[in-house]
């Protein structure tokens, strides 16, 4: 009955104004790509001619604002409810400096390419990294804690509420090149199902980060069980050089948009050296080059993106939380090395009449060499892989009521020399010989087709219905025991749907979205030391409800979610070479997020509570976070021209299995910056205050002086640090 009353109330006619206009720079030239938003609801981007168009369901006084990199935001009052409005906006001055601001943008007004009512994190100008000058996660995503080997080059792990992934395996990750979602997950590696590695990105190139449910978008397939994260890139870079340094580390980044390459092109570089903040010197180095260019050729828009990366480091070890005198590693021989090269292209062919055809493709190489010791002996892992894929996509907008999309996607991953070796002794004074555990050449082939329909049959209603079909081929050549080799194809159907009830601004009711969908993750196709063939694909069912409402100027979002995953035999244990029996699992969570913009800045907070369990026996899933709390504040103007950003994050206790429970992790990141030389030089101080351990898990090991080994909690101790940052803009 409540739902019926709610729908009837929403069906009453609402006033809808169309606001159009042009955004210009101080010299009167149109500004493309500027964000125009109304404080009641809605936002839009200006086109190449600076024009924008907003449809607003509201009455009374409101504020129209425009923002663009390099300019001071402009605002103007507007009266709504009296008919269509034409209102031009002009930036009055260039902004000499803009601090990095992280803003979550509502996506209830999504489209056929982005159907899920998710959150987009807009990154403005200078990104203040979660760990400035450190490798790993390129940006802090509020509400998604990240764990990484403190200062090493190993892939960081983003965690969603109740998710116990290894290197983000249950979280799909993409680089957005034009309209193409380039997959960044590397499936089937030497010690698990796979991981996603954002290390190769120069942080300054990121314009926004989109997070969604993963299971509700037909364009997102493998790994999108619990979440999908998409990095979108800037179309141009103002020339800059940034140096971040302290007494043990230095990082140099630079970027610019060469005029000869056009207005939508850039090149970015970064190099870093350091020893981290742990007792063991890391001797770390990373070198990156990123490039981007857009060509407008008639009705075609061609976007190109390229990556080159090399990194190597000694890595810290997981040490017992209660151990004394160990420093921060149990084996100083641990080290990691990786390199990657990637090229991606996307062509959007605007055929006219609301029709578009998108052609895309990518090619990537990747190498990993890793020595690690978790207390059971030194483990050596290695691989070299190539990954490639192509996609064709057709979109037709018939009307506001209905748009259709159909596409086909092909990708191939080919890890070669996927080797896992182990040295049995834990005595760090002796090295080798290594014993072979697994040695494989693996090929994963994906042939996927999908289709969806999307539209708004009424101002208060939006729908999206989709279907995805994945045909997956597993080839495993076992170089140790050819009898364990296998060739197998399997198919996965993934229906997806989202229904959104959008409350007009004239009614004091919230907007509500309901989503349901299926997703999957490919498991490790190797046959482990136990001789058992694993489950090729693990399927999951996901459900989500999002309630959003603006109250007293604060945007409030409440998300309820449930994900169930089937039982599967998956993941090769790096110590024993045996498979893990996982699931069946169930994860229920609720996330409450609020955001309030002020004249001088912004305040945002979120809290997520999850309950993740093995359905078969009711036990909690090990290493899945139960409580995540995050609060972020930005102040753009302080006395003496200072600007500040701070973020506090806490991950509560979580079960680790066998009766062990982790210790909470608390982090406070901050930055204080000031411009000089009319904004061309910016000097800042960044710091991290932390308590707890990252990567907490359990290991069975004997420490020096102990007669026998036993299980205990291990982790990498988090250390506070402070750095100085100098940025010069030409």
QUIJO-V969063 format. One line per field, one symbol per residue. ss: DSSP state (a for helix, b for strand, c for the rest). psi: psi as a letter, one per 30 degrees, with the letter a starting at -180 (. if undefined). A space follows every 50 residues. Layout:
# QUIJO-V969063
ss->???
psi->???
This chain:
# QUIJO-V969063
ss->caaaaaaaaaccccccbbbbbbbbcccccbccccbbbbccccbbbccccc bbbbbbcccbbbbbbbbcccbccbbbbbbbccccbbccbbcccbcccccc cbbbbbccccccccccccbbbbbcccccccccccccccccbccbcbbccc ccccccbbccccccccccccbbbbbbbccbbbbcbbbbbccbbbbbcccc ccaaabbbbbbbcccccccccbccccbbbbbbbccccccbbbbbbcccbb bbbbbbccaaacccbbbbbbbbbbcccccccccbbbbbbbbbbbbbbccb bbbbbbbbbbbbbbccccbbccccccccccccccbbbbbbbbbbbbbbbb bbccbbbbbbbbbbbbbbbbbbbccccbbbbbbbbbbbbbbbbbbbbccc ccbbbbbbbbbbbbbbbbbbbbbcccccccccccbbbbbbbbbbbbbbbb bbbbbbbbccbbbbbbbbbbbbbbbbbbcccaaacbbbbbbbbbbbbbbb bcccccccccbbbbbbbbbbbbccccccccccccccbbbbbbbbbbbbbb bccbbbbbbbbbbbbccbbbbbccccccbbbbccbbbbbbbbbbbbbbcc bbbbbbbbbbbbbbcccccbccccccbbbbbbbbbcccaaabbbbbbbbb bcccbbbccbbcccbbbbbbbbbbbbaaacbbbbbbbbbbbcbbbbbbbb bccccccccbbbbbbbbcccbbbbbbbbbc
psi->eeeeeeeeeffkklkjkjklakkllfggkkjlgkkklkfelkllkkafgg klkkkkillaklkklkkkkfkkkkkklkklfglkkkjkkkkflkkfkklk kjkkkkgfhlaffifkiakkjkjkbjkjleikgklbkfkkjkfjlkkljj faglkljkklkgkhljhgegjkklkjjbgkjjkfkjliafgafllkjgef kkeffkelkkklfefgkffjckfheflkkkkkllflkkklkkkklafflk kkkllljkefflfillkklkkkklgaglekkfhkkkkkkkkkkkkjjbgk jkkkkkkkkkkllkklljlkfgkkgfbgkfjffkllklllkkkkkkkjjj flggkkkkklllkklkkkkkkljgfglkkkkllklkklllkkkkkjjeaf fkklkklkkklkkiklhikjlkjekgjffkjllkkkeljlkkkkkkjkll klkkljflfgkklkklkkjkkkkkkjjjfejfffllkkklkkkjkkkkkk jjklffkhllkkkkkklkllkklkfljaffgkklkekklkkkkkkkkkkk jhfkjkkkkklkkkklkkjlkkkfefgllkjkaklkjklkkkkkkkkleg bkkkllkkkljkljfefgkkkkgkkekkkkkkkkjfjllgglklkkkkkk jakkkglggkklllkkkjklkklkklhhffkkklkklkklkaklhkaklj lklkfkflklklklljkkkllklkkkkkk.
